[in-house]
Structure formats: C-alpha cells, structure tokens
C-alpha cells in the first residue's frame, strides 16, 4: 500500500495541471511539503482516512514514508518533466520544419508551374501560329466569297484537286498567253536559306527566345530597334552567301518561252531571283528586300511621315527613300541602326511586317493584282499561301477561270485549300528545269496543231442499230442547235455533219482559245500516232489488227463516272464497268456546249477515264448505248485508239471525237485537257 500510495501521488502530481513547473516544485525548499500535499490529496481520492503530514508523509496505514522513497519519487518526477520539456521542444521543432517544408514545396511548385508555362508557351507557339493561319484563311475566304458574290457555292464550283505530271504543266504553259508565277520560301530553301517558320528560326534576346513571327512586326521593332536590326543583319549575312539554284534559272528561261509574257511575284526577300537574271521590270518582291532599307515613316519628322502611300502622286517620293543596307558587320556587337541622311530619323529594313499593309510604291501590290486579273495560268511554287496578297491572288485567278498549278514537295489533296488547283509534287530546282525542257519542244508546234488522220479505216458492222440519241444527250442538244441555226430539217448524216459545222462556226466567235493539255506518265507515253481498227465485229466485240480486242471506252466528258455536270445518263452508262484514269495522246479537248475531242499531231493529250465492261456482251450493249448518247455517226465520229492508263500499260478503247467538225479557232480549249477543269458558272 505504501508503494501504491506513492505511485498514485506521483501520478496525481504528473497529471494535475499546475501553474508552476514541476521542476521548480522539486527544487523548492518546501518540495517535501508539496509532495506531502499531493500524497494526501491522492489518499483522500482513494478514501484513505489516515492523515498525511506535509512534513512527514505517511502511508495510508499511518506509517511514515521513508525519505529515500520520497527522494526517488522526486527524481522520477524530475525526469518526467525533463522528457516532457524535450518532447515539447521536439514537437515545436517538427512543426517548424513541416512549415518550412510546406513553404519550400509551395515555392518549388510555383517554380515548376512557371517553367511548365514557359515550356508550354514555347512548344505551343507553332500550334498557335497554325491556328492563327487557319482563322486568317477562313476570314479571307469569307471576305472573298462576299465580295465576289460566290457565297458557300464557291467550293462546290471548284474542280477536285489532282496531281499532274510535269509534261502536263509544260502543255498548259505552251498554250498560255499570260502567266503569273508566285514563289515562296520553298525555292530559296534549296539554296540553303532557312525557311521563315522553320525550327531554326529562333532568335535569342537576353534570356528570351523569339520566333520570326514574333519579331516581324513594327511594334516589336519599335520596342527594341537595335536588337531587331542586328537580327535582320544576321539574316542578310546568310542570304549573302546563298546563290540561285536551277529553279531560279529555269524561271529566267521561262520568261522567253511564254507567248504573252511572264510576271514573277515572290514572297522571298533574299534577292536571288534578280541575281539569277530575272527581268526587274517583271519582278515584284511583295515582301521587300533584306538588302534594302528605308526611312521609318511612322516616326514624326520622317521623310514619309503622314504621306499617303496609296496616292500615285507620292509613289516617286516613297521610292526615293529606299537605299542600300550596309553590309553586315563582322561582329554582332558592331552593328548599329543607321539614320536617314535627309531627315535624321532611324532607318528600317524594307520588309513588310505582319502588322503592316501592302502598297504599290514599295511592294507593287496593285501591279500584282492587275497581272493576276489578266493571267490565264497562275503557277505557285514553294509557298503555303498563308499571307494576304498571295492568298488573294489564288482567289482572283480562280474567279477569272485561270488554270492554277501548285508545286511543292508535300501535296495533301484532302486539304480543302487544294481544291481548284492542279498539283505537282517535287523540288522546284529539279522539276522546273524539266518542265522548261519539255516546253521548248512544245513551242515548236503551231498554236493549232494539224489534225491527225487515222492510219487505217475503222469498219463498223452494219448490223448495229444506233437508234435515236438519248433525251438530253450531247448529240440531241447539238442536233437541235444545228436545226435552229440552219432553219431546215436534217434528213441525212451528211447534212447533220454540215449543220454541226455551221453551228460550231457561228457560236462563241468572241471566245478566246484555251490551252491544250494533258500528258500521260512518261512510262506510258506513245508516239501519238493513231492506232486505227482494221475491223470491228459485233460477234467478238470488235478486234483491232491481228486479233487485238477492244477492251472498253475512253470517256472524257459527261460519260466519265466523276462527271459533275449533272448529266442524267452518266450513272446508268458507267454502271457495271471498272474505271481507271487514262490519257489519250495526240488530242485536245474543246467545248462546244459539250466536250469534244479533236485528234491532232501534237505532244498534248486529253485526260479522261478508261471504262472496262465485265464481259463481251456488256461491251456490245454499252457500245450501242454510247452511240445513242453521242449521236454516232451523225455528230460524233468513233474510232479505236490506244490510251494510257494511270495504273500502267496501254489499252485499246473506243473514242468518240469531232475531229474536223470543231471550229477550233473559235472554241474554248480546256487548259489541261481535263473536263473537270472547265470554267464553271
């Protein structure tokens, strides 16, 4: 019981809140008395009747407690208090450490977020730029549609995008009267000049990295003119070491091969076209030149401050401010922004920035627009068409019915912006020289090539019953128009041919001739000589020569499965036949209300489709159907010729044509020999 009372007293002292620290109690003179009080309290709580003296602690049995027990208890209490004090300090230290850790974690998180934001901004800039380009294209498209009154139907009127051969490009150019060529960064990249938006376009100012899109604004130039001047001088240093490539030189040769003249428009600022020998009078550098500078007209006191650059009376004054840029310094730190010798205001590069507008005296924008309005061929080389004027050039050329050809190393026919254009895939430095070489050969031909005559006679079985032309077919349409022109009924095939010739000579007398175009792939080229049939038999569905079978039809107009004119007979005629892209060499395609082929002694060809029936019986039935649609033999002739298919090889096919019946000089000739490329609306 003694030990029990001591233990309970010790526990009471330890658990009972005291205002005075326990260590102080134990160090007081009255420590024993205090301990005795605590022991007496404990005994009372446990219903002990024995009084405990403050000076002489006793057990519950009334016996005095030994002094060594009291001493031991006090020592135990002292150790407990010391441990509790250490624990309190440790707890406070731990709380402080946790707080510091939280603060450090917060700072680290903020730092990481900042780094992530910087990385995100840098990595997403290209996607932001692409998004901006798309929005810009959409706005441009909407504006052009509204101005030209085309609305949403403009896209439907465009022919599907298609990849064509270099030979077909040459044929378009050989028959063109006025050509505009638009070049971009692609042609200069082959001379070693980095593309404007390439991965190597970063420029560092202090600790900041910038892309050209960010730097190429007047606002940025005004913010840090000295730094941007050094950037342009660095870029000019790259251009100074570059030389024109074969693509630049091919365009120089092209100037002499185009009948009505060539206008060269470039977005490049490197001056390589002029260095290659292009005619300065026909060259428009619509984004400026990096080796030229001019007075900064936005600053007060500048030579052109407040001058209207769209007023023709100010053109000469504006051009007079353009001077040669000093050669780049050997050391970047030695570059200093020049000032105008006349007004003293700082100079600026003669570069069109993103936040500026085109004008005539400095960039020739009005002259470019006029040339595009008049051209019949627009050749686009190595540009994405993301800036205002080049994009507008394409829209204007399309609205005027010009043939648009785009050359680039990457072709995406699924891109909606590709519609309405013909595409050539390849490097300009390689493709352009080959095109020019082919063009030289074609320039040996007269404007209208001599008509071709079959080398033999096509014999058609008299048992074939042709019947009347199908309602709404080209034959019936031509026949009705011929009757109206002559005013007399047609009583024989001979009279029908005569009426058709008379009608053709009277219609569209003011229409300009188009261009003959369309060449098969090189591996499928033929000599162009007509392969006439020796005999045609209904029994064996026609054989040519020594047993060679006629395999199908070459169709180039409303009988094509991809015809978009809305002809009612197209679907039923094509049903059950396999189709392949094909080319008819030695031919041109004219429009006489409906498409009509003329066989000619030319390197040119017509693009169409080869339709192959699944059986000989189907071939015979389709032949009768085609005869009725085309009005054979009254309005169209029929022969058998070799055509070249895109899948490879030559095939014997029936071809309906109007050789000798078409007034070629007064008919529109489709530029690339493709019915889908005709002018719509």
C-alpha positions in Angstrom: 0.0 0.0 0.0 2.9 2.3 0.6 4.2 1.9 -2.9 0.7 2.2 -4.2 0.1 5.5 -2.5 3.4 6.8 -3.7 2.6 5.8 -7.2 -0.8 7.3 -7.1 0.6 10.5 -5.6 3.2 10.7 -8.3 0.6 10.1 -11.0 -1.6 12.8 -9.5 1.2 15.3 -9.5 2.1 14.4 -13.1 -1.4 14.6 -14.4 -2.8 17.6 -12.4 -2.3 20.9 -14.3 0.0 23.2 -12.3 0.9 26.7 -12.9 4.3 26.2 -11.6 6.6 23.9 -13.5 7.2 20.6 -11.8 11.0 21.2 -11.9 10.5 24.3 -9.9 8.4 22.5 -7.3 11.1 19.9 -6.8 13.8 22.5 -6.4 11.9 24.5 -3.7 12.7 24.3 -0.1 9.1 23.1 0.5 9.4 20.3 -2.0 8.8 17.7 0.6 5.7 19.6 1.9 4.4 20.0 -1.6 4.9 16.3 -2.3 3.2 15.5 1.0 0.2 17.6 0.0 0.0 15.8 -3.3 0.2 12.5 -1.5 -2.5 13.5 1.0 -4.8 14.5 -1.9 -4.2 11.2 -3.5 -5.1 9.4 -0.4 -8.3 11.3 0.0 -9.3 10.5 -3.5 -8.8 6.8 -2.7 -10.8 7.2 0.6 -7.8 6.8 2.9 -8.6 8.0 6.5 -5.0 8.4 7.5 -3.8 11.9 7.6 -0.7 12.6 5.7 1.6 15.2 7.2 3.1 17.8 4.9 6.4 17.5 6.7 6.3 13.8 7.1 4.5 11.9 4.5 2.8 8.7 5.7 1.2 5.8 4.0 -2.5 5.1 4.1 -1.8 2.7 7.0 -0.5 5.6 9.1 3.1 4.7 8.7 5.7 7.3 7.8 7.3 7.1 4.4 11.0 6.6 4.2 12.9 9.6 3.0 14.7 7.5 0.2 11.3 6.8 -1.3 10.4 10.4 -1.4 13.8 11.2 -3.0 13.3 8.5 -5.6 9.8 9.8 -6.4 11.1 13.4 -6.8 13.8 12.2 -9.1 11.3 10.3 -11.2 9.1 13.4 -11.5 12.1 15.5 -12.5 12.9 13.0 -15.3 9.3 13.0 -16.5 9.3 16.8 -16.6 12.6 16.9 -18.5 11.3 14.4 -21.0 8.1 16.3 -21.5 10.1 19.5 -22.0 12.3 17.8 -24.6 9.2 16.4 -26.3 7.6 19.8 -26.4 10.7 21.3 -27.9 11.0 18.5 -30.4 7.3 19.0 -31.3 7.8 22.7 -31.9 10.9 21.9 -34.0 9.0 19.4 -36.0 6.1 21.9 -36.6 8.6 24.5 -37.7 10.3 22.0 -40.0 6.9 21.0 -41.5 6.0 24.7 -42.1 9.4 25.3 -43.8 8.9 22.2 -45.9 5.5 23.3 -46.9 6.8 26.7 -47.9 9.6 25.1 -49.9 7.1 22.8 -51.6 4.9 25.8 -52.5 7.9 27.7 -53.9 9.0 24.6 -55.8 5.5 24.1 -57.2 5.4 27.7 -58.3 8.8 27.4 -59.9 7.7 24.2 -61.7 4.5 25.9 -62.9 6.4 28.8 -64.2 8.8 26.5 -66.1 5.9 24.5 -67.4 4.2 27.7 -68.6 7.4 28.8 -70.4 7.9 25.4 -72.0 4.2 25.3 -72.9 4.3 28.7 -74.4 7.4 27.9 -76.4 6.1 24.4 -77.6 2.6 25.6 -78.4 3.6 28.7 -80.3 3.7 26.8 -83.6 0.2 25.4 -83.0 -1.0 28.9 -82.1 0.5 30.1 -85.3 -1.2 27.4 -87.3 -4.5 28.2 -85.6 -4.0 31.9 -86.5 -3.3 31.0 -90.1 -6.5 28.9 -90.2 -8.6 31.7 -88.8 -6.9 34.1 -91.2 -7.6 31.8 -94.2 -11.2 31.4 -93.1 -11.7 35.2 -92.8 -10.0 35.7 -96.2 -12.2 33.1 -97.8 -15.4 34.6 -96.3 -14.4 38.1 -97.4 -13.6 37.0 -101.0 -16.8 35.0 -101.2 -18.8 38.0 -100.0 -17.0 40.4 -102.4 -17.3 38.1 -105.4 -20.9 37.1 -104.6 -20.0 33.4 -104.6 -21.2 32.5 -101.1 -20.9 28.9 -100.0 -21.2 27.6 -103.5 -17.6 28.6 -104.4 -16.2 25.4 -103.0 -18.7 23.3 -105.0 -17.7 25.0 -108.2 -14.0 24.1 -107.9 -12.7 21.1 -109.6 -11.3 18.4 -107.3 -7.6 18.7 -106.6 -5.4 16.4 -108.6 -1.7 15.6 -109.0 -0.5 16.1 -112.6 2.7 15.3 -114.5 5.4 17.8 -115.4 4.5 17.2 -119.0 1.0 18.5 -118.4 2.4 21.6 -116.7 4.5 22.2 -119.8 1.5 21.9 -122.0 -0.5 24.4 -120.0 2.3 26.9 -120.3 2.8 26.2 -124.0 -0.7 27.4 -124.8 -0.9 30.2 -122.2 -1.0 33.8 -123.3 -0.2 35.4 -119.9 1.5 33.6 -116.9 2.0 34.8 -113.4 4.5 32.8 -111.2 4.3 33.1 -107.5 7.3 31.8 -105.4 7.8 31.3 -101.7 10.4 30.1 -99.3 10.5 26.6 -100.8 12.5 27.7 -103.8 15.1 29.5 -101.7 15.4 26.7 -99.2 17.1 24.7 -102.0 19.8 27.4 -102.0 20.5 26.9 -98.3 18.3 29.7 -96.9 16.3 28.6 -93.8 12.6 28.8 -94.2 11.0 31.6 -92.3 9.0 29.4 -90.0 11.5 26.5 -89.6 12.8 25.1 -86.4 16.0 27.1 -86.8 14.1 30.4 -86.8 14.6 31.2 -83.1 16.4 34.4 -82.1 17.6 35.0 -78.5 17.4 38.4 -76.9 18.8 38.2 -73.4 17.2 35.1 -71.9 14.2 35.2 -74.2 13.8 33.1 -77.3 11.7 34.5 -80.1 10.4 33.1 -83.4 10.3 35.2 -86.5 6.5 35.6 -86.3 7.0 37.4 -83.0 9.8 39.6 -84.3 8.5 40.6 -87.7 6.2 43.4 -86.6 6.7 47.2 -86.4 5.6 47.1 -82.8 8.5 44.8 -81.9 10.9 46.8 -84.0 9.8 50.0 -82.2 10.2 48.2 -78.8 13.8 47.1 -79.5 15.0 48.5 -82.8 18.7 47.9 -82.2 18.2 44.2 -81.4 15.9 43.7 -84.4 18.3 45.5 -86.7 21.0 43.0 -85.6 18.7 40.2 -86.3 18.0 41.3 -89.9 21.7 41.9 -90.5 22.3 38.3 -89.3 19.7 37.1 -91.8 21.2 39.1 -94.6 24.5 37.6 -93.8 23.0 34.2 -94.5 21.4 35.4 -97.8 24.7 37.0 -99.0 26.4 33.6 -99.0 23.5 31.9 -100.9 23.3 31.5 -104.7 20.5 31.0 -107.2 19.7 27.3 -107.9 18.4 25.6 -111.0 14.8 26.5 -110.1 15.6 30.3 -110.2 17.4 29.9 -113.5 14.6 27.9 -115.0 12.2 30.7 -114.3 14.6 33.1 -116.1 14.3 30.8 -119.2 10.6 30.6 -118.8 10.3 34.4 -119.4 11.3 33.9 -123.0 9.1 30.9 -123.6 5.7 32.3 -122.6 4.0 33.9 -125.5 2.3 36.8 -123.8 5.0 37.4 -121.1 5.6 36.3 -117.6 5.1 38.2 -114.3 7.2 36.9 -111.5 5.9 37.6 -107.9 8.0 36.5 -104.9 7.5 36.5 -101.2 11.2 36.0 -100.7 13.4 38.8 -99.5 16.7 37.3 -100.5 17.1 38.8 -103.9 18.0 35.5 -105.6 15.6 35.9 -108.5 17.2 39.2 -109.6 20.6 37.6 -109.0 19.6 34.7 -111.3 18.8 37.2 -114.1 15.0 37.7 -113.9 13.8 40.9 -115.5 13.4 43.5 -112.8 10.6 45.2 -114.8 8.5 42.0 -114.4 9.7 41.1 -110.9 7.7 42.1 -107.8 9.2 41.4 -104.4 5.9 41.9 -102.4 7.5 41.4 -99.0 10.5 43.6 -99.7 14.3 43.0 -99.8 16.6 42.3 -96.9 19.5 44.2 -98.5 17.5 47.5 -98.7 16.3 49.9 -96.1 14.1 53.0 -95.9 13.1 55.8 -93.7 10.7 54.8 -90.9 7.6 56.8 -91.9 5.8 56.1 -88.7 8.0 58.4 -86.7 7.4 62.1 -86.6 9.9 64.0 -88.7 10.5 61.1 -91.1 10.6 61.8 -94.8 7.3 59.9 -95.4 5.6 60.7 -92.2 1.9 61.4 -92.9 2.3 60.7 -96.6 -0.4 58.6 -98.3 1.4 55.7 -99.9 -1.7 54.7 -101.9 -1.7 58.0 -103.8 0.0 57.7 -107.1 1.4 61.2 -106.8 3.5 60.1 -103.9 5.0 56.9 -105.5 8.2 58.5 -106.7 8.8 60.3 -103.4 8.3 57.0 -101.5 10.7 55.1 -103.8 13.3 57.8 -103.4 13.7 57.0 -99.7 14.9 53.4 -100.4 18.6 52.9 -100.1 21.1 50.1 -99.9 21.6 48.5 -96.5 25.2 48.5 -95.1 27.0 45.2 -95.3 26.7 43.2 -92.1 29.5 43.8 -89.5 31.9 41.0 -88.7 30.9 41.2 -85.1 27.3 41.4 -84.0 28.2 44.0 -81.3 29.5 46.3 -84.0 26.0 46.6 -85.6 24.4 50.0 -85.3 21.0 51.1 -86.5 21.5 53.7 -89.3 19.7 57.0 -89.6 18.3 58.7 -92.7 20.7 61.1 -94.2 17.9 63.5 -95.1 15.6 63.7 -92.1 17.8 62.1 -89.4 15.1 59.6 -88.4 16.1 55.9 -87.9 16.1 53.6 -90.8 14.2 50.3 -91.0 14.5 47.2 -93.2 12.5 47.4 -96.4 10.5 44.4 -95.2 6.7 44.1 -95.0 5.8 43.2 -91.4 2.8 41.3 -90.1 1.2 44.4 -88.7 1.5 46.4 -91.9 -0.3 46.6 -95.2 0.8 46.1 -98.8 1.2 49.2 -101.0 2.1 49.9 -104.6 5.3 52.2 -104.4 7.3 49.9 -102.2 5.8 46.4 -102.7 4.0 46.7 -106.1 0.8 45.2 -104.8 -1.5 46.9 -107.3 0.5 45.8 -110.2 0.5 42.2 -109.0 -3.3 42.3 -108.6 -3.7 43.6 -112.2 -1.4 40.9 -113.6 -3.4 38.2 -111.8 -6.6 39.6 -113.1 -5.4 39.1 -116.7 -3.4 35.9 -116.5 -4.7 32.5 -117.8 -2.2 30.5 -115.8 -1.0 31.0 -112.2 2.0 28.9 -111.2 2.6 28.7 -107.5 6.0 27.4 -106.3 7.0 26.6 -102.8 4.6 28.6 -100.7 1.8 27.7 -98.2 -0.2 30.8 -99.3 -0.7 32.0 -95.7 -0.3 35.7 -96.2 -2.9 38.1 -97.6 -1.8 39.0 -101.1 -0.7 35.6 -102.3 -3.9 34.0 -100.9 -5.9 36.7 -102.7 -4.0 36.0 -105.9 -5.3 32.4 -105.9 -8.9 33.5 -105.3 -8.8 36.1 -108.1 -7.2 33.6 -110.6 -9.8 31.1 -109.8 -12.7 33.6 -110.2 -11.3 34.5 -113.6 -11.1 30.9 -114.8 -7.3 30.7 -114.9 -5.5 27.4 -114.5 -3.8 27.2 -111.1 -0.9 24.9 -110.7 0.8 24.5 -107.3 4.3 22.9 -107.0 5.6 21.7 -103.6 7.4 18.8 -102.0 4.4 17.9 -100.0 0.9 17.6 -101.5 -2.2 17.0 -99.5 -5.2 16.5 -101.8 -7.5 16.2 -98.8 -6.8 19.8 -97.7 -9.8 21.8 -98.8 -7.5 24.6 -99.9 -6.1 22.3 -102.6 -9.4 22.2 -104.4 -9.5 24.0 -107.7 -5.8 23.5 -108.2 -3.6 21.1 -110.1 -0.6 19.9 -108.1 3.0 18.9 -108.9 5.0 17.1 -106.3 8.7 17.7 -106.3 11.6 20.1 -105.7 11.4 23.2 -107.8 15.1 23.0 -108.6 14.6 19.7 -110.2 11.0 19.9 -111.7 11.2 23.4 -113.2 14.2 22.6 -115.5 12.4 19.5 -116.8 9.2 21.4 -117.4 11.1 24.1 -119.3 12.9 21.5 -121.4 9.5 19.9 -122.4 8.1 23.4 -123.0 10.8 24.1 -125.6 9.8 21.1 -127.6 6.1 22.0 -127.5 6.9 25.6 -128.6 7.9 24.1 -131.9 4.3 23.3 -132.6 1.9 25.8 -134.2 -0.8 27.4 -132.0 -3.3 25.0 -133.6 -1.7 21.7 -134.3 -2.5 20.0 -137.6 -5.4 17.5 -137.4 -4.4 13.8 -137.3 -5.8 11.3 -139.7 -6.2 7.6 -138.8 -3.6 5.3 -140.4 -6.4 2.9 -141.3 -10.1 2.6 -141.6 -12.4 1.6 -138.8 -15.1 -0.8 -140.1 -18.3 -0.9 -138.1 -20.8 -3.7 -138.6 -23.9 -2.5 -140.4 -26.0 -4.8 -138.2 -25.5 -2.3 -135.3 -28.7 -0.4 -134.8 -27.9 3.0 -133.4 -31.4 4.4 -132.9 -32.2 7.9 -131.8 -30.0 9.9 -129.5 -30.9 9.7 -125.8 -33.0 12.6 -124.5 -30.8 15.3 -123.1 -27.6 13.8 -124.6 -24.9 15.9 -126.2 -25.9 14.6 -129.6 -29.5 15.6 -129.3 -28.5 19.0 -127.9 -26.1 19.7 -130.8 -28.6 18.4 -133.3 -31.4 20.8 -132.0 -29.0 23.7 -132.0 -27.9 22.9 -135.5 -31.5 22.8 -136.7 -32.2 26.1 -135.1 -29.1 27.6 -136.8 -30.0 26.3 -140.2 -33.8 26.5 -140.1 -34.2 23.3 -142.1 -34.7 19.7 -141.1 -31.8 17.4 -141.3 -32.5 14.4 -143.5 -29.2 12.6 -143.7 -25.9 12.1 -141.7 -24.1 14.2 -144.3 -26.5 17.1 -143.7 -26.1 16.5 -139.9 -22.3 16.9 -140.1 -22.7 20.1 -142.3 -25.2 21.6 -139.8 -22.9 20.8 -136.9 -20.0 22.6 -138.6 -22.2 25.6 -139.4 -23.4 25.9 -135.8 -19.9 25.5 -134.4 -18.6 28.2 -136.7 -21.3 30.7 -135.5 -21.2 30.1 -131.8 -18.8 31.8 -129.4 -17.0 33.7 -132.1 -15.5 36.0 -129.4 -14.3 33.2 -127.1 -10.5 33.1 -126.7 -8.8 29.8 -127.4 -7.8 27.8 -124.4 -4.7 25.7 -123.8 -4.3 22.1 -125.0 -3.0 20.0 -122.1 -2.7 16.5 -120.7 0.2 14.1 -121.0 0.3 10.5 -119.6 3.1 9.4 -117.3 6.4 9.0 -119.1 6.4 5.3 -118.8 3.2 5.1 -120.7 3.9 7.6 -123.5 3.0 6.6 -127.0 4.2 8.1 -130.3 0.9 9.9 -130.7 0.1 8.1 -134.0 -3.5 6.9 -134.3 -4.0 3.2 -133.9 -6.9 2.6 -136.3 -9.0 -0.5 -136.2 -8.7 -2.9 -139.1 -12.1 -4.3 -138.5 -14.9 -4.2 -135.9 -17.2 -7.2 -135.4 -20.2 -7.3 -133.2 -19.7 -11.0 -132.7 -16.3 -10.7 -131.0 -17.0 -7.2 -129.7 -14.5 -5.7 -132.1 -11.0 -6.7 -132.8 -8.2 -4.5 -134.0 -5.3 -5.5 -136.1 -4.2 -9.1 -135.7 -6.8 -10.2 -133.2 -6.3 -7.4 -130.6 -9.6 -7.0 -128.7 -11.1 -3.6 -127.9 -11.3 -3.6 -124.2 -13.5 -0.7 -123.3 -14.2 3.0 -123.7 -12.1 6.1 -123.3 -14.6 8.7 -121.9 -13.6 12.3 -121.2 -16.8 14.3 -120.7 -20.3 13.6 -119.4 -19.7 9.8 -119.7 -17.0 10.0 -117.0 -18.0 8.4 -113.7 -16.7 11.5 -111.9 -18.5 14.0 -114.2 -20.0 16.8 -112.2 -22.2 18.4 -114.8 -25.4 16.6 -113.6 -26.0 14.7 -116.9 -28.8 12.2 -116.5 -27.2 9.3 -118.4 -23.8 9.2 -116.7 -24.7 6.8 -113.8 -26.5 4.3 -115.9 -23.8 4.2 -118.6 -21.0 3.6 -116.1 -22.8 1.0 -114.1 -21.1 -2.4 -114.2 -17.8 -1.1 -115.6 -14.4 -0.7 -113.9 -12.8 2.7 -114.1 -9.2 3.9 -114.3 -7.6 7.3 -115.0 -6.4 7.4 -118.6 -4.8 9.7 -121.1 -5.4 10.0 -124.9 -2.2 11.2 -126.5 -2.3 13.3 -129.6 -5.5 15.1 -128.8 -7.0 18.3 -127.5 -10.3 18.9 -125.7 -12.7 21.7 -126.8 -16.1 22.8 -125.6 -19.0 23.2 -128.0 -21.7 23.2 -125.4 -20.5 19.7 -124.6 -16.9 18.4 -124.6 -15.4 17.4 -127.9 -12.1 15.8 -128.7 -10.1 16.7 -131.7 -7.3 14.3 -132.8 -4.1 16.3 -133.6 -0.5 15.9 -134.4 0.7 17.2 -131.0 2.6 16.1 -127.9 -0.5 17.0 -125.9 -3.2 14.7 -124.6 -6.6 14.6 -123.0 -7.3 13.3 -119.5 -10.3 11.0 -119.1 -11.2 7.6 -117.8 -10.9 4.1 -119.3 -14.1 2.1 -118.7 -13.9 -1.7 -119.0 -17.0 -3.8 -119.1 -17.1 -7.1 -117.3 -17.9 -9.1 -120.4 -18.0 -9.0 -124.1 -21.8 -9.0 -124.1 -21.8 -5.9 -121.8 -19.3 -4.2 -124.2 -21.7 -4.7 -127.1 -24.6 -3.3 -125.1 -22.6 -0.4 -123.8 -21.4 0.4 -127.3 -25.0 0.7 -128.6 -25.8 2.9 -125.6 -22.8 5.2 -126.1 -23.6 5.5 -129.8 -27.1 6.8 -128.9 -25.7 9.2 -126.3 -23.0 10.6 -128.6 -25.2 10.7 -131.7 -22.8 8.5 -133.7 -22.3 8.8 -136.6 -24.3 12.0 -137.2 -22.5 14.3 -134.8 -19.6 12.3 -133.3 -17.1 10.0 -135.1 -15.9 6.9 -133.4 -12.5 5.2 -133.7 -10.4 2.8 -131.7 -7.2 4.0 -130.2 -4.6 3.1 -127.6 -4.9 5.0 -124.4 -2.5 5.1 -121.5 -3.9 4.2 -118.0 -2.6 5.5 -114.7 -2.3 2.0 -113.4 0.1 1.2 -116.2 0.0 -0.1 -119.7 -1.9 0.8 -122.9 -5.4 -0.3 -123.6 -7.5 -0.3 -126.8 -10.6 1.7 -126.4 -13.5 3.2 -128.3 -13.0 7.0 -128.6 -15.8 9.4 -129.7 -14.4 12.6 -131.3 -15.3 15.5 -133.5 -12.0 15.8 -135.5 -12.6 18.2 -138.4 -16.0 19.2 -137.2 -15.0 21.6 -134.5 -14.1 25.2 -135.3 -11.1 25.0 -133.1 -10.1 28.7 -133.5 -13.4 29.9 -132.0 -13.9 27.2 -129.4 -12.7 27.3 -125.8 -9.9 24.8 -125.3 -9.7 23.4 -121.8 -6.3 24.2 -120.4 -5.2 20.9 -119.1 -7.3 18.6 -121.3 -9.5 17.7 -118.4 -13.3 18.3 -118.5 -13.3 18.9 -114.7 -11.0 21.9 -115.2 -13.5 23.8 -117.3 -14.7 27.2 -116.1 -17.8 26.9 -114.1 -20.8 29.2 -113.9 
